[in-house]
Amino acid sequence: MEFKDPFIATGIGSFPHKDEKEVFRLIFKDFSEIPFWPQLPKRSFFEGMVVQYAQGFPSLKWDEKEQRVWVDTTQGFDNELERFYGWLENGELEPFEMTEDFAIGLGILKELASQDRQKKMKYIKGQITGPITFGLSLMDQERRPIFYDPTLREILIKHLSSKAQWMQKRLSDLFPGTQTILFFDEPSLSSFGSAFSSLNRQEVILSLNECLDAIEGLKGVHCCGNTDWSLLLETRLDILSFDAFNYLEMLSLYPKDLKAFLERGGILAWGIVPTSEAILKEDAQSLVKRFKEGVERLSKKGIDQTLLQRAILTPSCGMASLSVPLAEKVCELTAEVSKRLRKK
């Protein structure tokens, strides 16, 4: 796969804003080369990380007042399952559409269609909650994570794969000829291998690969915590998106896996700009220095620095937990770090 834009910048997804137009302006200003549609969980319950992508799931229930969503398999489940598999058999993507109630940020795509904005675009990005995080967060009526039920796990993988296909088709239809990037967001993988997790390695890899294989274009996984990086590097992802501000040293403990990933054309998305109050102690110069130190650390592990040029720069995670001013500072610094590294 070709990647000719080292140190280009993009975002992860979520913002603390409630007005999507304010966020659109930020993206046009700071991420014009890889724009993306923003998630606004503070605007609506329906833009939460799980419920946003649950629309259309068989036997889905929700209680907006209690801020709860779940799957109820006790009533009408067989009929809904038959309809669901009918959609899949017929190759229908419309039932997996994300509507404005669940993702008002998709409105940015129409504004990106102007000729001036398209001239600046090199890629167009979307994101979706990954199967592990989705399956551990969405419960059945007994409050058991649906990932541990083989039937529901199969449904969730096909559901998310179809959501991703719908999203990619939407991006490709609006921007023909522009390379798409889709990230599967997997914060729950931070618990993999811990005493609190009973996840099976092969089930995780198979689940991720089925979702990754469902789409064309560049596809990645974003994990904002520490994990067993060899697991993710073993999947068929093109881009590994990680919190480079906090966990570069942990990733460097997997030099063999990382080298193999980069040598087959893989790309690292460095979350070098912190999405916490640590941002108050940083500026563009300090973050450029931190990035270079990270490259040096990896090169000392035997990784060719030329391969590390295959880098996208991002915030370390989504920004929904920040104040609006801090989120805007993160965007500005990400763009500035990208600019400085590209000049060099």
MOBELTA-V490632 format. One record per residue. N is the residue number from 0. RES is the residue in one letter. PHI is phi in whole degrees, 0 to 359 (NA if undefined). OMEGA is omega in degrees with one decimal (999 if undefined). D_FIRST is the distance of its C-alpha to the first C-alpha in Angstrom with 1 decimal. Layout:
n: [N	N]
res: [RES	RES]
phi: [PHI	PHI]
omega: [OMEGA	OMEGA]
d_first: [D_FIRST	D_FIRST]
//
This chain:
n: [0	1	2	3	4	5	6	7	8	9	10	11	12	13	14	15	16	17	18	19	20	21	22	23	24	25	26	27	28	29	30	31	32	33	34	35	36	37	38	39	40	41	42	43	44	45	46	47	48	49	50	51	52	53	54	55	56	57	58	59	60	61	62	63	64	65	66	67	68	69	70	71	72	73	74	75	76	77	78	79	80	81	82	83	84	85	86	87	88	89	90	91	92	93	94	95	96	97	98	99	100	101	102	103	104	105	106	107	108	109	110	111	112	113	114	115	116	117	118	119	120	121	122	123	124	125	126	127	128	129	130	131	132	133	134	135	136	137	138	139	140	141	142	143	144	145	146	147	148	149	150	151	152	153	154	155	156	157	158	159	160	161	162	163	164	165	166	167	168	169	170	171	172	173	174	175	176	177	178	179	180	181	182	183	184	185	186	187	188	189	190	191	192	193	194	195	196	197	198	199	200	201	202	203	204	205	206	207	208	209	210	211	212	213	214	215	216	217	218	219	220	221	222	223	224	225	226	227	228	229	230	231	232	233	234	235	236	237	238	239	240	241	242	243	244	245	246	247	248	249	250	251	252	253	254	255	256	257	258	259	260	261	262	263	264	265	266	267	268	269	270	271	272	273	274	275	276	277	278	279	280	281	282	283	284	285	286	287	288	289	290	291	292	293	294	295	296	297	298	299	300	301	302	303	304	305	306	307	308	309	310	311	312	313	314	315	316	317	318	319	320	321	322	323	324	325	326	327	328	329	330	331	332	333	334	335	336	337	338	339	340	341	342	343]
res: [M	E	F	K	D	P	F	I	A	T	G	I	G	S	F	P	H	K	D	E	K	E	V	F	R	L	I	F	K	D	F	S	E	I	P	F	W	P	Q	L	P	K	R	S	F	F	E	G	M	V	V	Q	Y	A	Q	G	F	P	S	L	K	W	D	E	K	E	Q	R	V	W	V	D	T	T	Q	G	F	D	N	E	L	E	R	F	Y	G	W	L	E	N	G	E	L	E	P	F	E	M	T	E	D	F	A	I	G	L	G	I	L	K	E	L	A	S	Q	D	R	Q	K	K	M	K	Y	I	K	G	Q	I	T	G	P	I	T	F	G	L	S	L	M	D	Q	E	R	R	P	I	F	Y	D	P	T	L	R	E	I	L	I	K	H	L	S	S	K	A	Q	W	M	Q	K	R	L	S	D	L	F	P	G	T	Q	T	I	L	F	F	D	E	P	S	L	S	S	F	G	S	A	F	S	S	L	N	R	Q	E	V	I	L	S	L	N	E	C	L	D	A	I	E	G	L	K	G	V	H	C	C	G	N	T	D	W	S	L	L	L	E	T	R	L	D	I	L	S	F	D	A	F	N	Y	L	E	M	L	S	L	Y	P	K	D	L	K	A	F	L	E	R	G	G	I	L	A	W	G	I	V	P	T	S	E	A	I	L	K	E	D	A	Q	S	L	V	K	R	F	K	E	G	V	E	R	L	S	K	K	G	I	D	Q	T	L	L	Q	R	A	I	L	T	P	S	C	G	M	A	S	L	S	V	P	L	A	E	K	V	C	E	L	T	A	E	V	S	K	R	L	R	K	K]
phi: [NA	269	213	249	232	300	69	290	248	208	248	272	166	270	227	276	290	250	260	296	295	297	289	303	297	297	294	299	282	258	228	292	273	231	290	209	274	269	257	235	295	279	283	202	307	286	257	294	299	264	298	302	254	272	308	94	290	303	58	285	232	209	230	296	296	273	57	227	225	203	247	248	268	270	224	67	294	299	294	293	294	298	295	301	290	295	301	295	298	272	68	278	252	303	295	257	300	263	273	299	299	262	202	295	295	296	298	296	297	294	287	286	285	295	299	297	287	294	297	278	287	249	215	228	242	227	213	210	295	285	294	286	298	298	287	274	266	273	255	271	293	265	62	257	301	291	298	275	260	305	293	292	295	298	295	295	294	291	297	292	299	290	300	295	296	299	295	296	298	299	295	291	294	282	230	299	90	266	296	267	231	235	257	264	272	229	297	293	291	298	268	299	87	274	294	267	239	249	294	267	304	293	296	296	296	297	296	295	297	297	292	296	289	287	239	259	74	277	227	222	235	250	231	268	240	273	206	279	295	296	297	294	290	277	282	266	280	262	231	257	256	219	280	285	292	254	234	302	299	293	297	293	282	239	298	296	294	293	298	298	298	291	290	271	105	294	237	262	258	276	278	275	258	293	253	212	291	301	298	293	259	243	221	299	296	293	284	298	300	296	297	296	295	294	299	297	299	289	294	290	270	94	264	299	297	298	293	283	289	282	227	251	251	216	297	291	199	294	245	298	277	274	287	300	299	292	299	291	294	299	299	299	291	299	296	289	298	302	300	291	291	290	295	280]
omega: [-178.1	174.2	-171.9	-174.5	-178.8	173.4	175.0	-172.0	170.6	-179.6	-179.9	176.9	-168.9	179.0	178.7	-175.7	172.1	179.3	-176.2	-178.4	177.0	-179.4	178.2	-179.5	177.4	-178.6	177.9	-176.2	-169.3	-175.7	-173.0	-177.4	170.1	176.9	-178.2	177.2	-174.9	174.4	-174.7	-175.0	178.4	177.3	-173.0	172.2	-175.0	176.8	173.6	-169.6	-179.4	-174.8	-179.1	-177.4	-178.1	-178.9	179.8	179.6	-178.4	176.2	178.1	175.3	173.2	176.5	-175.4	-179.4	179.5	-179.8	-175.3	175.3	-178.2	177.3	-179.5	-177.8	-175.4	-176.4	173.7	-174.9	-177.6	179.2	179.5	178.9	178.8	178.4	-179.6	-178.6	173.3	176.3	-178.2	-178.0	-178.9	179.6	-178.7	176.9	-178.2	179.2	-179.3	178.4	171.3	-176.8	-176.3	178.9	-177.3	-175.1	-178.4	-179.8	177.2	176.6	179.3	-175.3	178.0	-179.6	177.3	-175.6	178.5	-174.9	-178.6	-178.4	179.2	178.8	-178.3	-173.6	171.9	177.6	172.0	-170.5	169.5	179.7	-177.6	177.0	-176.6	-173.4	-178.6	179.5	178.9	-175.5	176.6	-176.2	179.2	-175.1	169.6	-176.1	176.9	-178.9	173.3	178.9	-174.9	-179.9	-175.6	175.4	-174.7	179.9	-179.0	177.3	177.3	179.9	-176.0	179.2	179.3	178.0	-178.7	176.6	179.5	175.0	-179.6	177.9	177.6	-178.2	179.9	178.1	178.5	179.9	-177.6	179.2	-178.2	-175.5	-177.9	180.0	177.6	-179.4	177.9	172.6	174.9	176.0	166.5	-175.8	-173.5	177.1	-177.6	178.0	175.5	-178.7	-175.9	178.9	179.9	178.8	-176.8	-175.2	175.7	-179.6	176.5	-174.6	-176.8	177.0	178.2	-178.2	179.9	179.8	179.3	-178.1	179.4	177.1	-179.6	-177.6	-177.0	-174.1	175.2	-178.3	179.5	-179.0	-175.9	173.4	176.8	173.6	-171.9	176.6	175.5	179.6	169.9	-172.8	178.2	178.6	-179.4	-179.1	177.3	179.8	-176.7	177.6	174.4	-175.5	171.6	-179.3	-173.3	178.2	-177.4	179.6	-175.1	-167.8	177.8	-179.2	179.5	178.3	-177.8	177.7	-178.8	-173.1	-178.4	-179.6	-178.3	179.1	178.8	178.8	-178.6	-178.4	176.1	175.9	-178.6	-176.9	173.4	170.9	-174.9	173.5	-169.9	-178.4	-173.2	176.7	177.3	179.8	173.1	-180.0	-178.5	-178.9	-175.4	169.9	-176.1	-178.5	-178.8	-179.1	173.2	178.3	-179.1	178.8	-179.2	176.9	177.1	177.1	179.8	179.4	-179.2	179.5	177.7	176.0	176.0	179.5	-178.0	-179.0	177.0	178.7	-179.6	171.9	178.4	-170.0	168.7	179.3	-177.1	163.0	-176.5	-179.7	172.4	-170.7	-174.9	-177.5	-178.2	167.4	178.9	179.3	179.0	178.1	179.6	176.3	178.0	179.3	-178.5	-178.9	177.8	178.6	-177.8	177.4	176.9	-179.0	-176.8	179.7	179.0	176.4	-176.9	999]
d_first: [0.0	3.8	6.7	9.9	12.5	13.9	16.7	16.4	18.7	19.1	21.5	21.8	24.1	27.9	30.6	34.4	35.4	37.3	36.9	33.5	34.2	34.5	31.1	29.6	31.1	29.6	26.1	26.7	28.0	25.7	22.3	22.3	18.7	17.3	20.5	21.0	24.0	26.5	28.5	32.2	33.8	37.0	37.5	37.9	38.1	35.7	32.8	33.0	29.9	31.0	33.3	30.8	28.6	31.6	32.8	33.4	33.5	36.3	39.6	38.3	41.1	41.4	44.1	43.3	46.4	45.6	41.9	41.1	38.9	39.2	39.0	42.5	42.5	46.3	46.8	45.2	42.1	42.2	42.5	39.5	37.5	38.4	37.3	34.0	33.2	34.4	31.8	29.1	30.6	30.8	27.3	28.8	26.8	29.7	31.5	28.6	28.7	29.1	32.2	33.4	35.8	33.0	30.4	32.1	29.1	27.3	29.7	27.6	25.3	28.3	28.9	25.3	25.8	28.0	27.0	27.3	25.1	22.4	22.3	21.4	18.6	15.0	14.0	16.4	16.8	18.9	20.1	22.1	24.2	22.8	24.8	26.4	27.7	28.7	30.4	32.3	33.5	34.6	37.9	40.1	43.7	44.7	42.2	40.1	36.3	34.9	32.1	34.8	36.0	34.1	34.8	33.9	30.8	29.6	30.6	28.8	25.5	25.8	27.1	24.3	21.7	23.6	23.9	20.2	19.9	22.7	21.2	17.9	20.0	22.2	19.5	18.0	21.6	22.6	19.6	18.3	15.4	14.5	11.3	12.8	12.6	15.1	16.6	19.0	21.8	23.5	26.4	28.4	26.3	28.2	31.1	29.3	31.3	34.3	37.8	37.4	34.5	34.8	31.2	30.2	26.9	25.9	26.9	24.7	21.6	22.4	23.0	19.8	17.7	19.7	19.0	15.2	15.1	17.2	14.7	11.7	9.5	8.6	11.4	13.3	16.7	19.3	22.2	24.8	27.0	26.9	25.9	25.0	21.6	21.0	21.4	18.5	16.2	17.2	15.9	12.7	11.7	8.5	11.1	14.5	17.0	20.3	23.6	23.2	26.7	28.4	26.3	24.3	26.9	26.5	22.7	23.6	25.6	22.6	21.3	20.5	18.4	16.7	16.0	14.5	12.2	11.0	10.9	8.5	6.0	8.2	9.7	13.5	15.5	18.8	21.8	23.9	26.5	29.0	30.0	33.5	36.6	35.1	33.7	37.3	37.2	34.0	33.1	30.2	31.4	31.8	28.3	26.7	28.8	27.8	24.1	24.7	26.9	24.1	21.8	24.8	25.5	22.1	22.3	25.7	24.3	22.4	19.0	17.9	18.2	15.5	13.0	15.0	14.2	11.0	13.6	14.8	18.6	20.6	24.1	24.6	25.3	26.7	29.8	32.3	34.6	35.1	37.7	36.6	37.3	35.3	32.3	32.5	32.8	29.6	27.7	29.4	28.6	24.9	24.7	26.9	25.1	21.8	23.9	25.5	22.5	20.8	24.1	24.2]
//
